[in-house]
Protein backbone atom coordinates (compact mmCIF):
# COMPACT_ATOMS: atom_id res chain seq x y z
CA UNK A 1 0.00 0.00 0.00
CA UNK A 2 1.13 3.52 -0.72
CA UNK A 3 2.01 5.97 2.01
CA UNK A 4 -1.01 8.05 1.04
CA UNK A 5 -3.34 5.06 1.53
CA UNK A 6 -1.79 4.22 4.90
CA UNK A 7 -2.28 7.79 6.11
CA UNK A 8 -5.89 7.68 4.98
CA UNK A 9 -6.53 4.40 6.80
CA UNK A 10 -4.89 5.75 9.94
CA UNK A 11 -7.10 8.83 9.82
CA UNK A 12 -10.26 6.75 9.41
CA UNK A 13 -9.17 4.44 12.24
CA UNK A 14 -8.53 7.39 14.56
CA UNK A 15 -11.98 8.81 13.80
CA UNK A 16 -13.61 5.44 14.54
CA UNK A 17 -11.81 5.19 17.87
CA UNK A 18 -12.80 8.76 18.75
CA UNK A 19 -16.43 7.97 17.80
CA UNK A 20 -16.41 4.90 20.07
CA UNK A 21 -14.87 6.78 23.00
CA UNK A 22 -17.19 9.80 22.80
CA UNK A 23 -20.39 7.76 22.47
CA UNK A 24 -19.81 4.53 24.40
CA UNK A 25 -17.03 5.25 26.90
CA UNK A 26 -17.36 8.83 28.09
CA UNK A 27 -20.94 9.49 26.96
CA UNK A 28 -19.91 12.96 25.78
CA UNK A 29 -22.21 12.62 22.77
CA UNK A 30 -25.83 11.76 23.44
CA UNK A 31 -26.65 8.61 21.44
CA UNK A 32 -30.22 9.82 21.09
CA UNK A 33 -28.90 12.45 18.69
CA UNK A 34 -25.84 10.74 17.22
CA UNK A 35 -25.66 6.93 17.26
CA UNK A 36 -22.89 4.87 18.78
CA UNK A 37 -21.08 2.11 16.86
CA UNK A 38 -23.26 -0.41 18.68
CA UNK A 39 -26.44 1.36 17.46
CA UNK A 40 -25.21 1.23 13.87
CA UNK A 41 -24.28 -2.44 14.25
CA UNK A 42 -27.77 -3.28 15.51
CA UNK A 43 -29.33 -1.34 12.61
CA UNK A 44 -27.10 -3.19 10.16
CA UNK A 45 -28.14 -6.55 11.54
CA UNK A 46 -31.81 -5.61 11.33
CA UNK A 47 -31.82 -4.43 7.71
CA UNK A 48 -29.61 -7.27 6.47
CA UNK A 49 -31.49 -10.08 8.22
CA UNK A 50 -35.08 -8.85 8.53
CA UNK A 51 -35.33 -5.82 6.26
CA UNK A 52 -36.35 -2.22 6.84
CA UNK A 53 -38.41 0.32 4.90
CA UNK A 54 -40.04 -2.31 2.66
CA UNK A 55 -36.88 -4.20 1.80
CA UNK A 56 -33.59 -5.73 2.82
CA UNK A 57 -30.29 -3.98 2.31
CA UNK A 58 -29.40 -5.46 -1.08
CA UNK A 59 -32.80 -4.47 -2.49
CA UNK A 60 -32.27 -0.84 -1.49
CA UNK A 61 -28.69 -0.80 -2.79
CA UNK A 62 -29.61 -2.27 -6.18
CA UNK A 63 -32.49 0.17 -6.57
CA UNK A 64 -30.29 3.19 -5.84
CA UNK A 65 -27.56 1.90 -8.14
CA UNK A 66 -30.10 1.50 -10.94
CA UNK A 67 -31.37 5.06 -10.58
CA UNK A 68 -27.87 6.55 -10.48
CA UNK A 69 -26.70 4.48 -13.45
CA UNK A 70 -29.69 5.41 -15.61
CA UNK A 71 -29.62 9.11 -14.75
CA UNK A 72 -25.84 9.34 -15.12
CA UNK A 73 -25.63 7.45 -18.41
CA UNK A 74 -28.52 9.41 -19.90
CA UNK A 75 -26.91 12.69 -18.83
CA UNK A 76 -23.48 11.97 -20.27
CA UNK A 77 -24.91 10.51 -23.49
CA UNK A 78 -26.55 13.90 -24.06
CA UNK A 79 -24.14 16.24 -22.26
CA UNK A 80 -20.82 15.06 -23.73
CA UNK A 81 -21.91 15.29 -27.41
CA UNK A 82 -23.56 18.63 -26.69
CA UNK A 83 -20.36 19.96 -25.08
CA UNK A 84 -18.33 18.75 -28.07
CA UNK A 85 -20.72 20.45 -30.47
CA UNK A 86 -20.70 23.73 -28.56
CA UNK A 87 -16.93 23.70 -28.23
CA UNK A 88 -16.35 22.94 -31.89
CA UNK A 89 -18.99 25.08 -33.60
CA UNK A 90 -19.47 28.78 -32.88
CA UNK A 91 -22.89 28.64 -34.53
CA UNK A 92 -23.98 25.75 -32.34
CA UNK A 93 -22.73 27.58 -29.27
CA UNK A 94 -24.64 30.73 -30.23
CA UNK A 95 -27.80 28.67 -30.67
CA UNK A 96 -27.56 26.36 -27.64
CA UNK A 97 -25.65 28.36 -25.05
CA UNK A 98 -28.48 30.80 -24.15
CA UNK A 99 -30.73 27.85 -23.28
CA UNK A 100 -27.94 26.14 -21.35
CA UNK A 101 -27.20 29.33 -19.41
CA UNK A 102 -30.82 29.36 -18.24
CA UNK A 103 -30.67 25.71 -17.09
CA UNK A 104 -27.20 25.87 -15.55
CA UNK A 105 -27.92 27.92 -12.38
CA UNK A 106 -31.08 25.98 -11.48
CA UNK A 107 -30.32 23.62 -8.55
CA UNK A 108 -31.09 19.98 -9.42
CA UNK A 109 -33.48 19.72 -6.46
CA UNK A 110 -35.56 22.55 -7.92
CA UNK A 111 -36.61 20.13 -10.67
CA UNK A 112 -38.29 17.77 -8.19
CA UNK A 113 -41.73 19.47 -8.23
CA UNK A 114 -41.83 19.53 -12.03
CA UNK A 115 -40.53 15.97 -12.23
CA UNK A 116 -43.31 14.77 -9.96
CA UNK A 117 -45.89 16.80 -11.88
CA UNK A 118 -44.77 15.46 -15.25
CA UNK A 119 -43.75 11.90 -14.35
CA UNK A 120 -45.42 11.11 -11.03
CA UNK A 121 -43.75 9.58 -8.00
CA UNK A 122 -42.09 6.69 -9.80
CA UNK A 123 -38.49 6.11 -10.80
CA UNK A 124 -38.77 8.21 -13.95
CA UNK A 125 -39.07 11.41 -11.92
CA UNK A 126 -36.00 10.54 -9.88
CA UNK A 127 -34.00 9.73 -13.00
CA UNK A 128 -34.98 13.11 -14.44
CA UNK A 129 -33.67 14.93 -11.36
CA UNK A 130 -30.41 12.95 -11.44
CA UNK A 131 -30.11 13.71 -15.15
CA UNK A 132 -30.11 17.46 -14.58
CA UNK A 133 -27.59 17.10 -11.75
CA UNK A 134 -25.13 15.20 -13.98
CA UNK A 135 -25.91 17.00 -17.23
CA UNK A 136 -24.43 20.39 -16.34
CA UNK A 137 -20.89 19.29 -15.33
CA UNK A 138 -20.73 16.91 -18.29
CA UNK A 139 -21.47 19.75 -20.73
CA UNK A 140 -19.24 22.35 -19.08
CA UNK A 141 -16.12 20.19 -18.82
CA UNK A 142 -16.47 18.76 -22.32
CA UNK A 143 -16.91 22.25 -23.75
CA UNK A 144 -13.89 23.50 -21.80
CA UNK A 145 -11.78 20.56 -22.96
CA UNK A 146 -12.49 21.29 -26.62
CA UNK A 147 -11.88 25.02 -26.25
CA UNK A 148 -8.54 24.41 -24.51
CA UNK A 149 -7.13 22.40 -27.41
CA UNK A 150 -4.14 24.22 -28.86
CA UNK A 151 -5.02 25.96 -32.13
CA UNK A 152 -1.91 24.68 -34.00
CA UNK A 153 -3.08 21.09 -33.47
CA UNK A 154 -6.39 21.75 -35.20
CA UNK A 155 -4.76 23.81 -37.95
CA UNK A 156 -2.22 21.06 -38.61
CA UNK A 157 -4.99 18.48 -38.93
CA UNK A 158 -6.85 20.70 -41.38
CA UNK A 159 -3.71 21.31 -43.44
CA UNK A 160 -3.26 17.55 -43.77
CA UNK A 161 -6.77 17.32 -45.21
CA UNK A 162 -8.29 15.43 -42.29
CA UNK A 163 -12.01 14.82 -42.94
CA UNK A 164 -14.41 16.53 -40.55
CA UNK A 165 -15.59 13.30 -38.91
CA UNK A 166 -12.02 12.08 -38.45
CA UNK A 167 -11.03 15.48 -37.06
CA UNK A 168 -13.66 15.14 -34.36
CA UNK A 169 -13.03 11.47 -33.52
CA UNK A 170 -9.23 11.44 -33.82
CA UNK A 171 -8.25 14.95 -32.74
CA UNK A 172 -10.93 16.74 -30.73
CA UNK A 173 -12.18 13.85 -28.60
CA UNK A 174 -8.75 12.42 -27.62
CA UNK A 175 -7.39 15.89 -26.81
CA UNK A 176 -10.43 16.76 -24.71
CA UNK A 177 -10.62 13.39 -22.90
CA UNK A 178 -8.89 14.48 -19.65
CA UNK A 179 -11.39 17.30 -19.24
CA UNK A 180 -14.26 15.02 -20.27
CA UNK A 181 -13.34 12.50 -17.57
CA UNK A 182 -13.18 15.30 -15.02
CA UNK A 183 -16.73 16.16 -16.01
CA UNK A 184 -17.76 12.52 -15.68
CA UNK A 185 -16.40 12.34 -12.13
CA UNK A 186 -18.21 15.53 -11.15
CA UNK A 187 -21.38 14.28 -12.83
CA UNK A 188 -21.21 10.96 -10.97
CA UNK A 189 -20.69 12.67 -7.62
CA UNK A 190 -23.59 15.01 -8.34
CA UNK A 191 -25.75 11.99 -9.21
CA UNK A 192 -25.17 10.40 -5.80
CA UNK A 193 -25.72 13.69 -3.99
CA UNK A 194 -29.01 14.25 -5.77
CA UNK A 195 -30.20 10.64 -5.49
CA UNK A 196 -30.79 10.80 -1.75
CA UNK A 197 -32.89 13.95 -2.02
CA UNK A 198 -34.85 12.53 -4.96
CA UNK A 199 -35.58 9.31 -3.07
CA UNK A 200 -36.86 11.18 -0.04
CA UNK A 201 -40.11 11.80 -1.92
CA UNK A 202 -42.34 8.91 -2.88
CA UNK A 203 -39.66 6.20 -3.08
CA UNK A 204 -40.63 2.58 -2.44
CA UNK A 205 -37.01 1.44 -2.13
CA UNK A 206 -33.51 2.86 -2.08
CA UNK A 207 -31.09 4.42 0.37
CA UNK A 208 -33.09 7.64 0.39
CA UNK A 209 -36.16 5.63 1.36
CA UNK A 210 -34.24 4.19 4.33
CA UNK A 211 -33.20 7.68 5.42
CA UNK A 212 -36.76 9.00 5.16
CA UNK A 213 -38.34 6.15 7.14
CA UNK A 214 -35.55 6.16 9.75
CA UNK A 215 -36.01 9.90 10.26
CA UNK A 216 -39.72 9.40 10.88
CA UNK A 217 -38.97 6.53 13.26
CA UNK A 218 -36.33 8.58 15.13
CA UNK A 219 -33.79 5.85 14.39
CA UNK A 220 -30.35 7.52 14.22
CA UNK A 221 -28.48 4.23 13.96
CA UNK A 222 -30.28 3.36 10.73
CA UNK A 223 -29.83 6.90 9.41
CA UNK A 224 -26.08 6.75 9.84
CA UNK A 225 -25.92 3.22 8.43
CA UNK A 226 -27.67 4.37 5.24
CA UNK A 227 -25.38 7.39 5.00
CA UNK A 228 -22.36 5.11 5.25
CA UNK A 229 -23.64 3.05 2.34
CA UNK A 230 -24.16 6.16 0.23
CA UNK A 231 -20.52 7.04 0.91
CA UNK A 232 -19.34 3.49 0.10
CA UNK A 233 -21.24 3.31 -3.18
CA UNK A 234 -20.24 6.82 -4.19
CA UNK A 235 -16.57 6.07 -3.52
CA UNK A 236 -16.71 2.68 -5.25
CA UNK A 237 -18.31 3.97 -8.45
CA UNK A 238 -15.92 6.93 -8.56
CA UNK A 239 -13.01 4.50 -8.15
CA UNK A 240 -14.30 2.39 -11.05
CA UNK A 241 -14.50 5.52 -13.18
CA UNK A 242 -10.92 6.40 -12.21
CA UNK A 243 -9.78 2.92 -13.30
CA UNK A 244 -11.57 3.38 -16.64
CA UNK A 245 -9.86 6.75 -17.06
CA UNK A 246 -6.45 5.26 -16.31
CA UNK A 247 -6.96 2.60 -18.96
CA UNK A 248 -8.29 5.08 -21.51
CA UNK A 249 -5.61 7.68 -20.75
CA UNK A 250 -2.54 5.81 -19.47
CA UNK A 251 -0.36 8.90 -19.86
CA UNK A 252 -2.49 10.90 -17.39
CA UNK A 253 -1.88 10.62 -13.63
CA UNK A 254 -5.31 9.78 -12.18
CA UNK A 255 -5.99 10.26 -8.48
CA UNK A 256 -9.03 8.21 -7.52
Secondary structure, 3 states (H helix, E strand, C coil): CCHHHHHHHHHHHHHHHHHHHHHHHCCCCCCCCCCCHHHHHHHHHHHHHCCCCCCCHHHHHHHHHHHHHHHHHHHHHHHHHHHHHHHHCHHHHHHHHHHHHHHHCCCHHHHHHHHHHHHCCCHHHHHHHHHHHHHHHHHHHHHHHHHCCCHHHHHHHHHCCCCHHHHHHHHHHHHHHHHHHHHHHHHHHHHHHHHHHHHCCCCCCCHHHHHHHHHHCCCHHHHHHHHHHHHHHHHHHHHHHHHHHHHHCCCCCCCC
